Amino acid sequence: MDFPIELTLEQQFRLQNLKDQVKSLSQEEAQEFLLEVLRQMMVKDNLVKHLLKQA
């Protein structure tokens, strides 16, 4: 399977918006944000694994 590794234009736009927002965070807020993003990525991984098992 070939998976696209480039971001879509919409994703690039969203990433730029997040980049601008992150600049104003304190170190503590940035750490909390990072941990939440990592948690969400793990949940997404679990969901993908579950869906693949069902297929």
PDBQT receptor file of N, H, CA, C and O in Angstrom, charges set to zero:
ATOM      1  N   MET A   1       0.827  -1.186   0.000  1.00  0.00    +0.000 N 
ATOM      2  CA  MET A   1       0.000   0.000   0.000  1.00  0.00    +0.000 C 
ATOM      3  C   MET A   1       0.870   1.247   0.000  1.00  0.00    +0.000 C 
ATOM      4  O   MET A   1       1.855   1.318   0.735  1.00  0.00    +0.000 OA
ATOM      5  N   ASP A   2       0.519   2.215  -0.805  1.00  0.00    +0.000 N 
ATOM      6  H   ASP A   2      -0.281   2.157  -1.402  1.00  0.00    +0.000 HD
ATOM      7  CA  ASP A   2       1.216   3.496  -0.806  1.00  0.00    +0.000 C 
ATOM      8  C   ASP A   2       0.405   4.488   0.012  1.00  0.00    +0.000 C 
ATOM      9  O   ASP A   2      -0.783   4.696  -0.235  1.00  0.00    +0.000 OA
ATOM     10  N   PHE A   3       1.056   5.089   0.976  1.00  0.00    +0.000 N 
ATOM     11  H   PHE A   3       2.020   4.920   1.177  1.00  0.00    +0.000 HD
ATOM     12  CA  PHE A   3       0.405   6.084   1.808  1.00  0.00    +0.000 C 
ATOM     13  C   PHE A   3       1.011   7.448   1.518  1.00  0.00    +0.000 C 
ATOM     14  O   PHE A   3       2.232   7.580   1.431  1.00  0.00    +0.000 OA
ATOM     15  N   PRO A   4       0.176   8.451   1.370  1.00  0.00    +0.000 N 
ATOM     16  CA  PRO A   4       0.715   9.802   1.143  1.00  0.00    +0.000 C 
ATOM     17  C   PRO A   4       1.431  10.288   2.399  1.00  0.00    +0.000 C 
ATOM     18  O   PRO A   4       0.904  10.170   3.505  1.00  0.00    +0.000 OA
ATOM     19  N   ILE A   5       2.621  10.828   2.226  1.00  0.00    +0.000 N 
ATOM     20  H   ILE A   5       3.049  10.923   1.327  1.00  0.00    +0.000 HD
ATOM     21  CA  ILE A   5       3.383  11.305   3.380  1.00  0.00    +0.000 C 
ATOM     22  C   ILE A   5       3.406  12.827   3.448  1.00  0.00    +0.000 C 
ATOM     23  O   ILE A   5       3.930  13.400   4.403  1.00  0.00    +0.000 OA
ATOM     24  N   GLU A   6       2.848  13.475   2.452  1.00  0.00    +0.000 N 
ATOM     25  H   GLU A   6       2.422  13.009   1.676  1.00  0.00    +0.000 HD
ATOM     26  CA  GLU A   6       2.784  14.933   2.439  1.00  0.00    +0.000 C 
ATOM     27  C   GLU A   6       1.481  15.392   3.089  1.00  0.00    +0.000 C 
ATOM     28  O   GLU A   6       0.470  14.691   3.050  1.00  0.00    +0.000 OA
ATOM     29  N   LEU A   7       1.525  16.564   3.679  1.00  0.00    +0.000 N 
ATOM     30  H   LEU A   7       2.347  17.133   3.711  1.00  0.00    +0.000 HD
ATOM     31  CA  LEU A   7       0.320  17.141   4.258  1.00  0.00    +0.000 C 
ATOM     32  C   LEU A   7      -0.523  17.782   3.164  1.00  0.00    +0.000 C 
ATOM     33  O   LEU A   7      -0.004  18.321   2.187  1.00  0.00    +0.000 OA
ATOM     34  N   THR A   8      -1.833  17.709   3.356  1.00  0.00    +0.000 N 
ATOM     35  H   THR A   8      -2.254  17.271   4.150  1.00  0.00    +0.000 HD
ATOM     36  CA  THR A   8      -2.721  18.403   2.434  1.00  0.00    +0.000 C 
ATOM     37  C   THR A   8      -2.598  19.905   2.684  1.00  0.00    +0.000 C 
ATOM     38  O   THR A   8      -2.032  20.326   3.693  1.00  0.00    +0.000 OA
ATOM     39  N   LEU A   9      -3.119  20.693   1.783  1.00  0.00    +0.000 N 
ATOM     40  H   LEU A   9      -3.579  20.350   0.963  1.00  0.00    +0.000 HD
ATOM     41  CA  LEU A   9      -3.087  22.146   1.941  1.00  0.00    +0.000 C 
ATOM     42  C   LEU A   9      -3.821  22.556   3.213  1.00  0.00    +0.000 C 
ATOM     43  O   LEU A   9      -3.362  23.436   3.941  1.00  0.00    +0.000 OA
ATOM     44  N   GLU A  10      -4.950  21.924   3.478  1.00  0.00    +0.000 N 
ATOM     45  H   GLU A  10      -5.323  21.209   2.887  1.00  0.00    +0.000 HD
ATOM     46  CA  GLU A  10      -5.707  22.225   4.703  1.00  0.00    +0.000 C 
ATOM     47  C   GLU A  10      -4.888  21.889   5.947  1.00  0.00    +0.000 C 
ATOM     48  O   GLU A  10      -4.882  22.656   6.910  1.00  0.00    +0.000 OA
ATOM     49  N   GLN A  11      -4.190  20.736   5.934  1.00  0.00    +0.000 N 
ATOM     50  H   GLN A  11      -4.195  20.113   5.152  1.00  0.00    +0.000 HD
ATOM     51  CA  GLN A  11      -3.365  20.353   7.069  1.00  0.00    +0.000 C 
ATOM     52  C   GLN A  11      -2.199  21.324   7.257  1.00  0.00    +0.000 C 
ATOM     53  O   GLN A  11      -1.841  21.655   8.388  1.00  0.00    +0.000 OA
ATOM     54  N   GLN A  12      -1.619  21.771   6.172  1.00  0.00    +0.000 N 
ATOM     55  H   GLN A  12      -1.910  21.502   5.254  1.00  0.00    +0.000 HD
ATOM     56  CA  GLN A  12      -0.539  22.751   6.259  1.00  0.00    +0.000 C 
ATOM     57  C   GLN A  12      -1.037  24.042   6.893  1.00  0.00    +0.000 C 
ATOM     58  O   GLN A  12      -0.344  24.645   7.713  1.00  0.00    +0.000 OA
ATOM     59  N   PHE A  13      -2.227  24.462   6.516  1.00  0.00    +0.000 N 
ATOM     60  H   PHE A  13      -2.790  23.973   5.850  1.00  0.00    +0.000 HD
ATOM     61  CA  PHE A  13      -2.829  25.670   7.077  1.00  0.00    +0.000 C 
ATOM     62  C   PHE A  13      -3.081  25.506   8.577  1.00  0.00    +0.000 C 
ATOM     63  O   PHE A  13      -2.767  26.396   9.368  1.00  0.00    +0.000 OA
ATOM     64  N   ARG A  14      -3.647  24.364   8.956  1.00  0.00    +0.000 N 
ATOM     65  H   ARG A  14      -3.901  23.641   8.314  1.00  0.00    +0.000 HD
ATOM     66  CA  ARG A  14      -3.914  24.094  10.371  1.00  0.00    +0.000 C 
ATOM     67  C   ARG A  14      -2.621  24.047  11.175  1.00  0.00    +0.000 C 
ATOM     68  O   ARG A  14      -2.560  24.543  12.300  1.00  0.00    +0.000 OA
ATOM     69  N   LEU A  15      -1.585  23.442  10.587  1.00  0.00    +0.000 N 
ATOM     70  H   LEU A  15      -1.635  23.038   9.673  1.00  0.00    +0.000 HD
ATOM     71  CA  LEU A  15      -0.300  23.361  11.255  1.00  0.00    +0.000 C 
ATOM     72  C   LEU A  15       0.291  24.751  11.480  1.00  0.00    +0.000 C 
ATOM     73  O   LEU A  15       0.840  25.029  12.546  1.00  0.00    +0.000 OA
ATOM     74  N   GLN A  16       0.181  25.609  10.493  1.00  0.00    +0.000 N 
ATOM     75  H   GLN A  16      -0.265  25.383   9.627  1.00  0.00    +0.000 HD
ATOM     76  CA  GLN A  16       0.687  26.981  10.636  1.00  0.00    +0.000 C 
ATOM     77  C   GLN A  16      -0.075  27.727  11.728  1.00  0.00    +0.000 C 
ATOM     78  O   GLN A  16       0.524  28.469  12.507  1.00  0.00    +0.000 OA
ATOM     79  N   ASN A  17      -1.385  27.536  11.787  1.00  0.00    +0.000 N 
ATOM     80  H   ASN A  17      -1.871  26.934  11.154  1.00  0.00    +0.000 HD
ATOM     81  CA  ASN A  17      -2.183  28.171  12.849  1.00  0.00    +0.000 C 
ATOM     82  C   ASN A  17      -1.744  27.684  14.223  1.00  0.00    +0.000 C 
ATOM     83  O   ASN A  17      -1.603  28.483  15.149  1.00  0.00    +0.000 OA
ATOM     84  N   LEU A  18      -1.527  26.376  14.363  1.00  0.00    +0.000 N 
ATOM     85  H   LEU A  18      -1.642  25.727  13.611  1.00  0.00    +0.000 HD
ATOM     86  CA  LEU A  18      -1.074  25.826  15.637  1.00  0.00    +0.000 C 
ATOM     87  C   LEU A  18       0.314  26.358  15.986  1.00  0.00    +0.000 C 
ATOM     88  O   LEU A  18       0.592  26.675  17.143  1.00  0.00    +0.000 OA
ATOM     89  N   LYS A  19       1.174  26.452  14.991  1.00  0.00    +0.000 N 
ATOM     90  H   LYS A  19       0.948  26.194  14.052  1.00  0.00    +0.000 HD
ATOM     91  CA  LYS A  19       2.521  26.974  15.219  1.00  0.00    +0.000 C 
ATOM     92  C   LYS A  19       2.459  28.385  15.796  1.00  0.00    +0.000 C 
ATOM     93  O   LYS A  19       3.196  28.717  16.724  1.00  0.00    +0.000 OA
ATOM     94  N   ASP A  20       1.578  29.209  15.242  1.00  0.00    +0.000 N 
ATOM     95  H   ASP A  20       0.979  28.940  14.488  1.00  0.00    +0.000 HD
ATOM     96  CA  ASP A  20       1.418  30.576  15.734  1.00  0.00    +0.000 C 
ATOM     97  C   ASP A  20       0.886  30.592  17.171  1.00  0.00    +0.000 C 
ATOM     98  O   ASP A  20       1.318  31.406  17.987  1.00  0.00    +0.000 OA
ATOM     99  N   GLN A  21      -0.050  29.693  17.475  1.00  0.00    +0.000 N 
ATOM    100  H   GLN A  21      -0.401  29.032  16.812  1.00  0.00    +0.000 HD
ATOM    101  CA  GLN A  21      -0.634  29.648  18.814  1.00  0.00    +0.000 C 
ATOM    102  C   GLN A  21       0.375  29.158  19.848  1.00  0.00    +0.000 C 
ATOM    103  O   GLN A  21       0.411  29.662  20.971  1.00  0.00    +0.000 OA
ATOM    104  N   VAL A  22       1.189  28.181  19.475  1.00  0.00    +0.000 N 
ATOM    105  H   VAL A  22       1.160  27.772  18.564  1.00  0.00    +0.000 HD
ATOM    106  CA  VAL A  22       2.148  27.576  20.404  1.00  0.00    +0.000 C 
ATOM    107  C   VAL A  22       3.221  28.577  20.825  1.00  0.00    +0.000 C 
ATOM    108  O   VAL A  22       3.754  28.493  21.932  1.00  0.00    +0.000 OA
ATOM    109  N   LYS A  23       3.534  29.515  19.949  1.00  0.00    +0.000 N 
ATOM    110  H   LYS A  23       3.101  29.583  19.050  1.00  0.00    +0.000 HD
ATOM    111  CA  LYS A  23       4.575  30.497  20.268  1.00  0.00    +0.000 C 
ATOM    112  C   LYS A  23       4.261  31.288  21.533  1.00  0.00    +0.000 C 
ATOM    113  O   LYS A  23       5.175  31.735  22.225  1.00  0.00    +0.000 OA
ATOM    114  N   SER A  24       2.988  31.465  21.837  1.00  0.00    +0.000 N 
ATOM    115  H   SER A  24       2.245  31.103  21.274  1.00  0.00    +0.000 HD
ATOM    116  CA  SER A  24       2.611  32.283  22.991  1.00  0.00    +0.000 C 
ATOM    117  C   SER A  24       2.423  31.466  24.272  1.00  0.00    +0.000 C 
ATOM    118  O   SER A  24       2.065  32.026  25.308  1.00  0.00    +0.000 OA
ATOM    119  N   LEU A  25       2.657  30.162  24.218  1.00  0.00    +0.000 N 
ATOM    120  H   LEU A  25       2.948  29.707  23.377  1.00  0.00    +0.000 HD
ATOM    121  CA  LEU A  25       2.473  29.328  25.404  1.00  0.00    +0.000 C 
ATOM    122  C   LEU A  25       3.675  29.399  26.332  1.00  0.00    +0.000 C 
ATOM    123  O   LEU A  25       4.813  29.579  25.898  1.00  0.00    +0.000 OA
ATOM    124  N   SER A  26       3.394  29.254  27.619  1.00  0.00    +0.000 N 
ATOM    125  H   SER A  26       2.470  29.107  27.972  1.00  0.00    +0.000 HD
ATOM    126  CA  SER A  26       4.483  29.108  28.585  1.00  0.00    +0.000 C 
ATOM    127  C   SER A  26       5.062  27.703  28.435  1.00  0.00    +0.000 C 
ATOM    128  O   SER A  26       4.479  26.863  27.750  1.00  0.00    +0.000 OA
ATOM    129  N   GLN A  27       6.200  27.447  29.068  1.00  0.00    +0.000 N 
ATOM    130  H   GLN A  27       6.673  28.130  29.625  1.00  0.00    +0.000 HD
ATOM    131  CA  GLN A  27       6.801  26.118  28.979  1.00  0.00    +0.000 C 
ATOM    132  C   GLN A  27       5.867  25.059  29.552  1.00  0.00    +0.000 C 
ATOM    133  O   GLN A  27       5.735  23.974  28.985  1.00  0.00    +0.000 OA
ATOM    134  N   GLU A  28       5.224  25.364  30.664  1.00  0.00    +0.000 N 
ATOM    135  H   GLU A  28       5.331  26.245  31.125  1.00  0.00    +0.000 HD
ATOM    136  CA  GLU A  28       4.305  24.406  31.288  1.00  0.00    +0.000 C 
ATOM    137  C   GLU A  28       3.121  24.121  30.366  1.00  0.00    +0.000 C 
ATOM    138  O   GLU A  28       2.727  22.967  30.196  1.00  0.00    +0.000 OA
ATOM    139  N   GLU A  29       2.555  25.168  29.775  1.00  0.00    +0.000 N 
ATOM    140  H   GLU A  29       2.874  26.105  29.914  1.00  0.00    +0.000 HD
ATOM    141  CA  GLU A  29       1.429  24.989  28.854  1.00  0.00    +0.000 C 
ATOM    142  C   GLU A  29       1.861  24.183  27.631  1.00  0.00    +0.000 C 
ATOM    143  O   GLU A  29       1.107  23.335  27.154  1.00  0.00    +0.000 OA
ATOM    144  N   ALA A  30       3.057  24.437  27.124  1.00  0.00    +0.000 N 
ATOM    145  H   ALA A  30       3.669  25.126  27.512  1.00  0.00    +0.000 HD
ATOM    146  CA  ALA A  30       3.565  23.711  25.963  1.00  0.00    +0.000 C 
ATOM    147  C   ALA A  30       3.755  22.235  26.292  1.00  0.00    +0.000 C 
ATOM    148  O   ALA A  30       3.459  21.372  25.466  1.00  0.00    +0.000 OA
ATOM    149  N   GLN A  31       4.245  21.941  27.491  1.00  0.00    +0.000 N 
ATOM    150  H   GLN A  31       4.485  22.642  28.162  1.00  0.00    +0.000 HD
ATOM    151  CA  GLN A  31       4.422  20.548  27.901  1.00  0.00    +0.000 C 
ATOM    152  C   GLN A  31       3.080  19.837  28.013  1.00  0.00    +0.000 C 
ATOM    153  O   GLN A  31       2.944  18.690  27.588  1.00  0.00    +0.000 OA
ATOM    154  N   GLU A  32       2.092  20.515  28.584  1.00  0.00    +0.000 N 
ATOM    155  H   GLU A  32       2.202  21.447  28.930  1.00  0.00    +0.000 HD
ATOM    156  CA  GLU A  32       0.751  19.936  28.691  1.00  0.00    +0.000 C 
ATOM    157  C   GLU A  32       0.157  19.701  27.306  1.00  0.00    +0.000 C 
ATOM    158  O   GLU A  32      -0.466  18.669  27.058  1.00  0.00    +0.000 OA
ATOM    159  N   PHE A  33       0.349  20.645  26.422  1.00  0.00    +0.000 N 
ATOM    160  H   PHE A  33       0.855  21.483  26.623  1.00  0.00    +0.000 HD
ATOM    161  CA  PHE A  33      -0.141  20.535  25.053  1.00  0.00    +0.000 C 
ATOM    162  C   PHE A  33       0.505  19.338  24.359  1.00  0.00    +0.000 C 
ATOM    163  O   PHE A  33      -0.179  18.547  23.711  1.00  0.00    +0.000 OA
ATOM    164  N   LEU A  34       1.818  19.209  24.497  1.00  0.00    +0.000 N 
ATOM    165  H   LEU A  34       2.374  19.852  25.023  1.00  0.00    +0.000 HD
ATOM    166  CA  LEU A  34       2.537  18.098  23.886  1.00  0.00    +0.000 C 
ATOM    167  C   LEU A  34       2.030  16.762  24.403  1.00  0.00    +0.000 C 
ATOM    168  O   LEU A  34       1.794  15.838  23.624  1.00  0.00    +0.000 OA
ATOM    169  N   LEU A  35       1.864  16.660  25.700  1.00  0.00    +0.000 N 
ATOM    170  H   LEU A  35       2.056  17.410  26.332  1.00  0.00    +0.000 HD
ATOM    171  CA  LEU A  35       1.380  15.402  26.272  1.00  0.00    +0.000 C 
ATOM    172  C   LEU A  35      -0.022  15.064  25.780  1.00  0.00    +0.000 C 
ATOM    173  O   LEU A  35      -0.325  13.897  25.535  1.00  0.00    +0.000 OA
ATOM    174  N   GLU A  36      -0.874  16.065  25.634  1.00  0.00    +0.000 N 
ATOM    175  H   GLU A  36      -0.628  17.014  25.833  1.00  0.00    +0.000 HD
ATOM    176  CA  GLU A  36      -2.229  15.816  25.130  1.00  0.00    +0.000 C 
ATOM    177  C   GLU A  36      -2.184  15.354  23.672  1.00  0.00    +0.000 C 
ATOM    178  O   GLU A  36      -2.926  14.452  23.283  1.00  0.00    +0.000 OA
ATOM    179  N   VAL A  37      -1.323  15.964  22.877  1.00  0.00    +0.000 N 
ATOM    180  H   VAL A  37      -0.720  16.697  23.193  1.00  0.00    +0.000 HD
ATOM    181  CA  VAL A  37      -1.182  15.555  21.475  1.00  0.00    +0.000 C 
ATOM    182  C   VAL A  37      -0.693  14.114  21.404  1.00  0.00    +0.000 C 
ATOM    183  O   VAL A  37      -1.208  13.322  20.615  1.00  0.00    +0.000 OA
ATOM    184  N   LEU A  38       0.292  13.772  22.217  1.00  0.00    +0.000 N 
ATOM    185  H   LEU A  38       0.710  14.415  22.857  1.00  0.00    +0.000 HD
ATOM    186  CA  LEU A  38       0.801  12.398  22.222  1.00  0.00    +0.000 C 
ATOM    187  C   LEU A  38      -0.277  11.411  22.666  1.00  0.00    +0.000 C 
ATOM    188  O   LEU A  38      -0.389  10.320  22.108  1.00  0.00    +0.000 OA
ATOM    189  N   ARG A  39      -1.071  11.795  23.670  1.00  0.00    +0.000 N 
ATOM    190  H   ARG A  39      -0.980  12.682  24.123  1.00  0.00    +0.000 HD
ATOM    191  CA  ARG A  39      -2.162  10.927  24.125  1.00  0.00    +0.000 C 
ATOM    192  C   ARG A  39      -3.150  10.683  22.995  1.00  0.00    +0.000 C 
ATOM    193  O   ARG A  39      -3.581   9.553  22.769  1.00  0.00    +0.000 OA
ATOM    194  N   GLN A  40      -3.510  11.761  22.279  1.00  0.00    +0.000 N 
ATOM    195  H   GLN A  40      -3.159  12.679  22.463  1.00  0.00    +0.000 HD
ATOM    196  CA  GLN A  40      -4.446  11.628  21.171  1.00  0.00    +0.000 C 
ATOM    197  C   GLN A  40      -3.875  10.767  20.044  1.00  0.00    +0.000 C 
ATOM    198  O   GLN A  40      -4.616  10.024  19.400  1.00  0.00    +0.000 OA
ATOM    199  N   MET A  41      -2.577  10.859  19.802  1.00  0.00    +0.000 N 
ATOM    200  H   MET A  41      -1.975  11.462  20.325  1.00  0.00    +0.000 HD
ATOM    201  CA  MET A  41      -1.948  10.028  18.781  1.00  0.00    +0.000 C 
ATOM    202  C   MET A  41      -2.014   8.551  19.175  1.00  0.00    +0.000 C 
ATOM    203  O   MET A  41      -2.233   7.687  18.326  1.00  0.00    +0.000 OA
ATOM    204  N   MET A  42      -1.826   8.268  20.459  1.00  0.00    +0.000 N 
ATOM    205  H   MET A  42      -1.648   8.969  21.149  1.00  0.00    +0.000 HD
ATOM    206  CA  MET A  42      -1.908   6.890  20.942  1.00  0.00    +0.000 C 
ATOM    207  C   MET A  42      -3.325   6.351  20.796  1.00  0.00    +0.000 C 
ATOM    208  O   MET A  42      -3.520   5.204  20.394  1.00  0.00    +0.000 OA
ATOM    209  N   VAL A  43      -4.309   7.177  21.123  1.00  0.00    +0.000 N 
ATOM    210  H   VAL A  43      -4.150   8.109  21.450  1.00  0.00    +0.000 HD
ATOM    211  CA  VAL A  43      -5.708   6.773  20.956  1.00  0.00    +0.000 C 
ATOM    212  C   VAL A  43      -5.982   6.487  19.483  1.00  0.00    +0.000 C 
ATOM    213  O   VAL A  43      -6.638   5.499  19.152  1.00  0.00    +0.000 OA
ATOM    214  N   LYS A  44      -5.487   7.342  18.606  1.00  0.00    +0.000 N 
ATOM    215  H   LYS A  44      -4.955   8.145  18.875  1.00  0.00    +0.000 HD
ATOM    216  CA  LYS A  44      -5.674   7.145  17.169  1.00  0.00    +0.000 C 
ATOM    217  C   LYS A  44      -5.014   5.841  16.727  1.00  0.00    +0.000 C 
ATOM    218  O   LYS A  44      -5.598   5.087  15.950  1.00  0.00    +0.000 OA
ATOM    219  N   ASP A  45      -3.802   5.568  17.214  1.00  0.00    +0.000 N 
ATOM    220  H   ASP A  45      -3.327   6.181  17.846  1.00  0.00    +0.000 HD
ATOM    221  CA  ASP A  45      -3.119   4.313  16.885  1.00  0.00    +0.000 C 
ATOM    222  C   ASP A  45      -3.959   3.112  17.314  1.00  0.00    +0.000 C 
ATOM    223  O   ASP A  45      -4.099   2.143  16.568  1.00  0.00    +0.000 OA
ATOM    224  N   ASN A  46      -4.515   3.187  18.524  1.00  0.00    +0.000 N 
ATOM    225  H   ASN A  46      -4.401   3.974  19.130  1.00  0.00    +0.000 HD
ATOM    226  CA  ASN A  46      -5.348   2.096  19.018  1.00  0.00    +0.000 C 
ATOM    227  C   ASN A  46      -6.588   1.906  18.148  1.00  0.00    +0.000 C 
ATOM    228  O   ASN A  46      -6.997   0.778  17.875  1.00  0.00    +0.000 OA
ATOM    229  N   LEU A  47      -7.175   3.004  17.722  1.00  0.00    +0.000 N 
ATOM    230  H   LEU A  47      -6.843   3.921  17.944  1.00  0.00    +0.000 HD
ATOM    231  CA  LEU A  47      -8.352   2.934  16.874  1.00  0.00    +0.000 C 
ATOM    232  C   LEU A  47      -8.016   2.300  15.524  1.00  0.00    +0.000 C 
ATOM    233  O   LEU A  47      -8.766   1.458  15.030  1.00  0.00    +0.000 OA
ATOM    234  N   VAL A  48      -6.908   2.697  14.936  1.00  0.00    +0.000 N 
ATOM    235  H   VAL A  48      -6.299   3.380  15.337  1.00  0.00    +0.000 HD
ATOM    236  CA  VAL A  48      -6.494   2.141  13.640  1.00  0.00    +0.000 C 
ATOM    237  C   VAL A  48      -6.231   0.649  13.789  1.00  0.00    +0.000 C 
ATOM    238  O   VAL A  48      -6.666  -0.137  12.947  1.00  0.00    +0.000 OA
ATOM    239  N   LYS A  49      -5.525   0.240  14.848  1.00  0.00    +0.000 N 
ATOM    240  H   LYS A  49      -5.172   0.878  15.532  1.00  0.00    +0.000 HD
ATOM    241  CA  LYS A  49      -5.255  -1.178  15.079  1.00  0.00    +0.000 C 
ATOM    242  C   LYS A  49      -6.567  -1.956  15.222  1.00  0.00    +0.000 C 
ATOM    243  O   LYS A  49      -6.723  -3.039  14.659  1.00  0.00    +0.000 OA
ATOM    244  N   HIS A  50      -7.494  -1.393  15.975  1.00  0.00    +0.000 N 
ATOM    245  H   HIS A  50      -7.367  -0.513  16.433  1.00  0.00    +0.000 HD
ATOM    246  CA  HIS A  50      -8.792  -2.044  16.174  1.00  0.00    +0.000 C 
ATOM    247  C   HIS A  50      -9.524  -2.199  14.838  1.00  0.00    +0.000 C 
ATOM    248  O   HIS A  50     -10.063  -3.267  14.545  1.00  0.00    +0.000 OA
ATOM    249  N   LEU A  51      -9.542  -1.148  14.038  1.00  0.00    +0.000 N 
ATOM    250  H   LEU A  51      -9.104  -0.281  14.275  1.00  0.00    +0.000 HD
ATOM    251  CA  LEU A  51     -10.227  -1.199  12.736  1.00  0.00    +0.000 C 
ATOM    252  C   LEU A  51      -9.564  -2.201  11.797  1.00  0.00    +0.000 C 
ATOM    253  O   LEU A  51     -10.249  -2.879  11.030  1.00  0.00    +0.000 OA
ATOM    254  N   LEU A  52      -8.243  -2.300  11.851  1.00  0.00    +0.000 N 
ATOM    255  H   LEU A  52      -7.687  -1.749  12.474  1.00  0.00    +0.000 HD
ATOM    256  CA  LEU A  52      -7.537  -3.265  10.995  1.00  0.00    +0.000 C 
ATOM    257  C   LEU A  52      -7.862  -4.693  11.420  1.00  0.00    +0.000 C 
ATOM    258  O   LEU A  52      -7.985  -5.573  10.568  1.00  0.00    +0.000 OA
ATOM    259  N   LYS A  53      -8.001  -4.936  12.707  1.00  0.00    +0.000 N 
ATOM    260  H   LYS A  53      -7.901  -4.221  13.399  1.00  0.00    +0.000 HD
ATOM    261  CA  LYS A  53      -8.368  -6.268  13.177  1.00  0.00    +0.000 C 
ATOM    262  C   LYS A  53      -9.767  -6.656  12.725  1.00  0.00    +0.000 C 
ATOM    263  O   LYS A  53     -10.040  -7.825  12.454  1.00  0.00    +0.000 OA
ATOM    264  N   GLN A  54     -10.660  -5.656  12.643  1.00  0.00    +0.000 N 
ATOM    265  H   GLN A  54     -10.437  -4.706  12.863  1.00  0.00    +0.000 HD
ATOM    266  CA  GLN A  54     -12.042  -5.897  12.229  1.00  0.00    +0.000 C 
ATOM    267  C   GLN A  54     -12.164  -6.149  10.723  1.00  0.00    +0.000 C 
ATOM    268  O   GLN A  54     -13.134  -6.755  10.269  1.00  0.00    +0.000 OA
ATOM    269  N   ALA A  55     -11.184  -5.686   9.959  1.00  0.00    +0.000 N 
ATOM    270  H   ALA A  55     -10.395  -5.194  10.327  1.00  0.00    +0.000 HD
ATOM    271  CA  ALA A  55     -11.245  -5.803   8.495  1.00  0.00    +0.000 C 
ATOM    272  C   ALA A  55     -10.941  -7.204   8.024  1.00  0.00    +0.000 C 
ATOM    273  O   ALA A  55     -10.951  -7.467   6.822  1.00  0.00    +0.000 OA
TER     274      ALA A  55
